[in-house]
Amino acid sequence: MARIKPQALLIQSKRKKGPARFSKITILACNILLVLLVLSMFAVHRRNLKKRHESLGLHDLQESDATGRLPGYAILNTTKGLIYLKLFGDVAPKTVKNFVVLSQNGYYNGVQFHRVIKNFMIQGGHPKGDGTGGESIWGGSFEDEFNPSCCRSSSLKRSSKDWDILKHEPFTLSMANHGPNTNGSQFFITTVATPHLDNTHTVFGCVVQGQSVVKEIEGVETDEHDRPRLPVVIESISISDEI
């Protein structure tokens, strides 16, 4: 093999091509294309989410007045009778809005109380009736809301600001979840005080009339999975500013 002299080696090294370099304009164009791609994907996601909500019959909140104030009451029409709920929109606005919109759009119509436990609570809100899912008006889960509330059945006329903590007392309306910030559509009504649930489940209302209906549902016969043997159904939920 012929030896390469130093002068020839120098000339050969100069002839070798260096790494490719991109101009600033090329880099800027690539960044712009990347941003446009991300925005396009986001727009597609929003459009698909809207279509999904429309397929479920979910629409924007029908506000009670021009100020956007949340409605104050809900009436559960069940196969056992009527349950009147006061909603705590001032301290749990996102949770109340979710419940109100789902109710107004018939999401809960025909839904069973799929879990009933004596001396504890009655639970519903899952369209399939098996407690395995259900989603919020935003298409997934949303965060907890733990704030002062008026969940005291003996003093319903007092402001929610009078109380230091949201408490799970008898006939409290609260969100079911499977961990922090996993609220969807399922809810429960307690039949006894359950302080171990404080600050783990969002309280957003309480029963003001129809406690006997709640107790009647609590007393139905259930199977080994706490499911009523004879279905107890929410036929509809009415939303109102007063009862």
C-alpha positions as CSV (number, residue, x, y, z in Angstrom):
1,M,0.0,0.0,0.0
2,A,1.4,3.4,-1.0
3,R,2.2,5.7,1.9
4,I,0.4,9.1,2.0
5,K,2.8,11.9,2.5
6,P,1.9,14.7,4.9
7,Q,1.2,17.2,2.2
8,A,-1.1,14.8,0.4
9,L,-2.8,13.9,3.7
10,L,-3.5,17.6,4.4
11,I,-5.0,18.0,0.9
12,Q,-7.2,14.9,1.4
13,S,-8.5,16.1,4.8
14,K,-9.6,19.4,3.3
15,R,-11.5,17.5,0.7
16,K,-13.5,15.6,3.3
17,K,-17.0,17.0,3.9
18,G,-17.9,18.3,7.3
19,P,-21.2,17.7,9.1
20,A,-24.3,19.2,7.4
21,R,-25.4,22.5,8.9
22,F,-28.9,24.0,8.8
23,S,-29.5,27.7,8.4
24,K,-31.5,29.7,10.9
25,I,-34.3,30.0,8.4
26,T,-34.6,26.2,8.1
27,I,-34.6,25.8,11.9
28,L,-37.3,28.5,12.3
29,A,-39.4,26.9,9.6
30,C,-39.2,23.5,11.4
31,N,-40.2,25.1,14.7
32,I,-43.2,26.8,13.0
33,L,-44.3,23.5,11.5
34,L,-44.0,21.8,14.8
35,V,-46.2,24.4,16.5
36,L,-48.8,24.2,13.8
37,L,-48.8,20.4,14.1
38,V,-49.4,20.6,17.9
39,L,-52.2,23.2,17.4
40,S,-53.8,21.0,14.8
41,M,-53.7,18.0,17.1
42,F,-55.3,20.1,19.9
43,A,-58.0,21.3,17.6
44,V,-58.8,17.7,16.5
45,H,-59.0,16.6,20.1
46,R,-61.4,19.5,21.0
47,R,-63.6,18.7,18.0
48,N,-63.7,15.0,18.9
49,L,-64.5,15.8,22.5
50,K,-67.3,18.1,21.4
51,K,-68.7,15.3,19.2
52,R,-68.5,12.9,22.0
53,H,-70.4,15.2,24.3
54,E,-73.0,15.8,21.7
55,S,-73.4,12.0,21.3
56,L,-74.0,11.8,25.0
57,G,-76.5,14.7,24.9
58,L,-74.2,17.0,26.9
59,H,-74.5,20.8,26.3
60,D,-73.5,23.9,28.2
61,L,-75.0,24.8,31.5
62,Q,-78.5,26.4,31.3
63,E,-77.8,29.2,33.7
64,S,-80.5,30.2,36.1
65,D,-80.0,33.9,35.4
66,A,-77.9,36.4,33.4
67,T,-75.2,36.5,36.2
68,G,-74.2,32.9,35.6
69,R,-75.3,32.0,39.2
70,L,-75.5,28.2,39.7
71,P,-78.9,26.7,40.6
72,G,-79.5,26.0,44.2
73,Y,-81.6,22.9,44.3
74,A,-82.1,19.5,42.6
75,I,-85.0,17.1,42.9
76,L,-84.3,13.4,42.3
77,N,-87.4,11.6,41.1
78,T,-86.7,8.0,42.0
79,T,-88.9,4.9,41.9
80,K,-89.1,5.1,45.7
81,G,-90.1,8.8,45.8
82,L,-88.7,12.3,45.6
83,I,-85.4,13.4,47.2
84,Y,-84.8,17.2,47.5
85,L,-81.2,18.4,47.5
86,K,-79.6,21.7,48.3
87,L,-76.5,22.3,46.2
88,F,-73.4,24.1,47.5
89,G,-72.5,26.0,44.4
90,D,-70.6,28.6,46.3
91,V,-68.0,26.3,47.8
92,A,-68.0,23.5,45.2
93,P,-68.8,25.3,41.9
94,K,-67.2,22.9,39.5
95,T,-68.7,19.9,41.1
96,V,-72.2,21.5,41.2
97,K,-71.9,22.6,37.6
98,N,-71.0,19.1,36.5
99,F,-73.9,17.6,38.4
100,V,-76.3,20.3,37.1
101,V,-75.3,19.9,33.4
102,L,-75.5,16.2,33.5
103,S,-78.9,16.3,35.2
104,Q,-80.3,18.9,32.7
105,N,-79.2,16.8,29.8
106,G,-80.8,13.6,31.1
107,Y,-77.5,11.8,31.8
108,Y,-78.9,10.3,35.0
109,N,-82.3,9.4,33.6
110,G,-82.9,5.7,34.1
111,V,-79.7,5.2,36.1
112,Q,-79.9,2.8,39.0
113,F,-78.6,3.1,42.6
114,H,-76.0,0.4,42.0
115,R,-74.5,0.3,45.5
116,V,-76.5,0.4,48.7
117,I,-74.9,-0.3,52.1
118,K,-77.0,-0.1,55.3
119,N,-75.7,2.4,57.9
120,F,-73.5,3.9,55.3
121,M,-74.8,5.3,52.0
122,I,-76.6,4.9,48.7
123,Q,-74.6,5.4,45.5
124,G,-75.6,6.0,41.8
125,G,-74.7,8.0,38.8
126,H,-73.1,5.5,36.5
127,P,-75.1,5.0,33.2
128,K,-74.2,1.3,32.9
129,G,-75.4,0.7,36.4
130,D,-72.3,-1.3,37.5
131,G,-70.2,1.4,39.1
132,T,-67.2,0.9,36.7
133,G,-67.1,4.3,35.2
134,G,-69.0,7.4,34.2
135,E,-67.5,10.7,33.0
136,S,-67.8,14.4,33.7
137,I,-69.0,17.1,31.4
138,W,-65.4,17.6,30.4
139,G,-65.0,14.1,29.1
140,G,-62.9,12.7,31.9
141,S,-62.3,13.3,35.6
142,F,-61.8,16.6,37.5
143,E,-60.3,17.8,40.7
144,D,-61.6,17.7,44.3
145,E,-63.1,20.7,46.0
146,F,-62.6,20.9,49.7
147,N,-63.9,24.1,51.2
148,P,-66.1,25.3,54.1
149,S,-69.7,24.3,53.7
150,C,-73.1,24.3,55.2
151,C,-73.6,20.6,55.3
152,R,-75.6,20.7,58.6
153,S,-79.1,19.3,58.2
154,S,-80.2,21.1,61.3
155,S,-79.2,24.6,60.2
156,L,-79.8,24.7,56.4
157,K,-80.7,28.5,56.5
158,R,-77.2,29.4,57.6
159,S,-74.6,30.5,55.2
160,S,-72.1,28.0,54.0
161,K,-69.3,30.3,55.2
162,D,-70.4,29.6,58.8
163,W,-68.7,26.2,58.8
164,D,-65.0,25.4,59.0
165,I,-65.0,22.2,56.9
166,L,-67.0,20.1,54.5
167,K,-68.3,17.2,56.6
168,H,-70.0,14.0,55.8
169,E,-72.9,14.0,58.1
170,P,-76.2,12.1,57.6
171,F,-77.9,12.9,54.3
172,T,-74.8,14.5,52.7
173,L,-74.5,14.6,48.9
174,S,-70.9,13.8,47.9
175,M,-68.9,12.6,44.9
176,A,-67.7,9.0,44.5
177,N,-64.1,8.6,43.3
178,H,-61.3,6.1,43.1
179,G,-58.6,8.4,44.4
180,P,-57.7,12.1,44.6
181,N,-59.0,14.2,41.7
182,T,-60.9,11.4,40.0
183,N,-64.4,12.8,40.1
184,G,-66.7,11.8,37.2
185,S,-70.4,11.4,37.3
186,Q,-71.0,9.0,40.3
187,F,-72.3,10.4,43.6
188,F,-73.6,9.1,46.9
189,I,-75.8,10.2,49.8
190,T,-74.8,9.2,53.3
191,T,-77.3,7.8,55.8
192,V,-75.0,8.2,58.8
193,A,-72.1,10.4,59.8
194,T,-69.0,9.2,57.9
195,P,-66.1,11.5,59.1
196,H,-63.5,9.2,57.6
197,L,-64.6,10.5,54.1
198,D,-64.0,14.2,55.0
199,N,-61.4,15.8,52.7
200,T,-61.3,12.6,50.5
201,H,-64.7,13.0,48.8
202,T,-66.1,16.4,47.6
203,V,-69.3,17.4,49.5
204,F,-71.5,19.4,47.2
205,G,-75.0,19.3,48.7
206,C,-77.3,17.7,51.3
207,V,-80.9,16.4,51.5
208,V,-83.4,18.9,52.7
209,Q,-86.6,16.9,52.1
210,G,-87.1,13.2,51.3
211,Q,-84.8,11.7,54.0
212,S,-87.4,9.0,54.5
213,V,-87.0,8.1,50.8
214,V,-83.2,7.8,51.2
215,K,-83.7,5.5,54.2
216,E,-86.2,3.4,52.3
217,I,-83.6,2.9,49.5
218,E,-81.0,2.1,52.2
219,G,-83.2,-0.6,53.5
220,V,-83.7,-2.6,50.2
221,E,-82.4,-6.1,49.9
222,T,-79.0,-6.3,48.3
223,D,-76.8,-9.1,47.0
224,E,-73.2,-10.0,48.0
225,H,-72.0,-7.0,45.9
226,D,-74.2,-4.5,47.7
227,R,-76.4,-4.2,44.6
228,P,-80.2,-4.0,45.1
229,R,-81.9,-7.2,44.1
230,L,-84.8,-5.1,42.7
231,P,-83.5,-2.0,40.8
232,V,-84.0,1.4,42.4
233,V,-83.9,3.9,39.6
234,I,-83.4,7.6,39.2
235,E,-86.2,8.4,36.7
236,S,-85.2,12.1,36.3
237,I,-83.5,15.0,38.1
238,S,-85.0,18.5,38.0
239,I,-82.8,21.5,38.6
240,S,-84.3,24.7,40.3
241,D,-83.5,27.8,42.2
242,E,-86.1,27.0,44.8
243,I,-88.3,24.2,46.0
